[in-house]
C-alpha cells in the first residue's frame, strides 16, 4: 500500500506528537560518567643519583673481570639508558651495563 507525500507528512507529524510512540522507539543510550581532571596536579619527580660518574674506572665481572671506563651515564650515540645503566668501554667496544654488576676500582 502506497501513501501520498501529504499523507506521509501528516502521519509523521501525528507520530511526533504522540508520547507513547517516542517511548517505544527511543533507543537506549550509554551512560557517560564524566571524570574531573585536576589541572594543578604536579607529580612528584624522583631524582636518583648513582655512585658512578663519567670517566670512572670499573671492573666488569661478566667480561672476564676486565677493566672498563664509564663513557656515559645517560646517552651514547642516540641510545638512552634506563635507571642505573651505564655505557662502559670494555676492550674495544662500548657495552651497556647495569650499575649493580660493576665494581669501582
C-alpha positions as CSV (number, residue, x, y, z in Angstrom):
1,X,0.0,0.0,0.0
2,X,1.5,3.3,-1.0
3,X,0.9,6.6,0.6
4,X,0.9,10.1,-0.9
5,X,3.5,12.5,0.2
6,X,1.0,14.7,2.0
7,X,-0.5,11.7,3.9
8,X,3.1,10.6,4.9
9,X,3.8,14.1,6.3
10,X,0.6,14.1,8.2
11,X,1.3,10.7,9.8
12,X,4.9,11.8,10.7
13,X,3.6,14.9,12.5
14,X,1.0,12.9,14.3
15,X,3.6,10.4,15.5
16,X,5.9,13.1,16.6
17,X,3.2,14.5,18.9
18,X,2.4,11.0,20.3
19,X,4.4,10.4,23.6
20,X,3.8,6.6,23.5
21,X,5.4,6.3,20.1
22,X,8.5,8.2,21.3
23,X,9.0,6.0,24.3
24,X,8.7,2.8,22.2
25,X,11.2,3.9,19.5
26,X,13.7,5.5,21.8
27,X,17.0,3.7,21.7
28,X,18.8,3.0,25.0
29,X,21.8,5.3,25.4
30,X,25.0,4.6,27.2
31,X,25.6,6.4,30.5
32,X,28.6,8.6,30.3
33,X,30.4,9.4,33.5
34,X,32.4,12.5,33.3
35,X,35.5,12.5,35.4
36,X,37.1,15.6,36.7
37,X,40.8,16.1,35.9
38,X,42.7,18.2,38.3
39,X,44.6,20.8,36.3
40,X,47.0,21.9,39.0
41,X,48.3,18.4,39.8
42,X,52.0,18.1,40.0
43,X,53.6,14.7,40.1
44,X,56.5,14.0,42.4
45,X,59.7,13.7,40.5
46,X,62.3,11.4,41.9
47,X,66.0,12.1,41.1
48,X,68.2,9.1,41.5
49,X,71.9,9.6,41.9
50,X,74.3,6.7,41.3
51,X,77.7,6.0,42.7
52,X,79.5,6.1,39.3
53,X,80.4,9.1,37.3
54,X,81.7,9.5,33.7
55,X,85.5,8.6,33.4
56,X,85.4,6.2,36.4
57,X,87.4,3.0,36.1
58,X,85.4,-0.1,36.9
59,X,85.8,-3.8,36.9
60,X,83.3,-5.8,34.7
61,X,82.7,-9.3,36.1
62,X,80.8,-10.5,33.0
63,X,83.7,-9.8,30.7
64,X,86.4,-11.9,32.5
65,X,86.9,-9.2,35.1
66,X,88.3,-6.8,32.6
67,X,88.8,-3.2,33.4
68,X,86.4,-0.7,31.8
69,X,85.9,3.0,31.6
70,X,82.5,4.6,32.1
71,X,81.8,6.6,28.9
72,X,78.3,7.9,29.6
73,X,75.5,7.5,32.1
74,X,72.6,8.9,30.1
75,X,73.1,8.7,26.3
76,X,75.6,7.3,23.8
77,X,75.2,8.0,20.1
78,X,71.4,8.5,20.5
79,X,70.9,5.4,22.6
80,X,69.4,6.2,26.0
81,X,69.8,4.2,29.2
82,X,67.4,3.1,31.8
83,X,67.8,3.6,35.6
84,X,71.2,2.6,36.9
85,X,72.6,1.7,33.5
86,X,75.9,2.9,32.2
87,X,77.8,2.7,28.9
88,X,81.2,1.2,29.7
89,X,84.2,0.9,27.3
90,X,85.5,-2.7,27.7
91,X,88.3,-3.7,25.5
92,X,87.5,-2.3,22.0
93,X,83.7,-1.9,22.4
94,X,81.1,0.0,24.4
95,X,78.7,-2.1,26.4
96,X,75.6,-1.1,28.2
97,X,75.8,-2.5,31.8
98,X,73.8,-2.4,34.9
99,X,75.3,-0.4,37.8
100,X,74.9,-3.3,40.3
101,X,77.1,-5.6,38.2
102,X,80.2,-3.3,38.0
103,X,82.7,-2.5,40.7
104,X,84.6,0.7,41.1
105,X,88.3,0.4,41.3
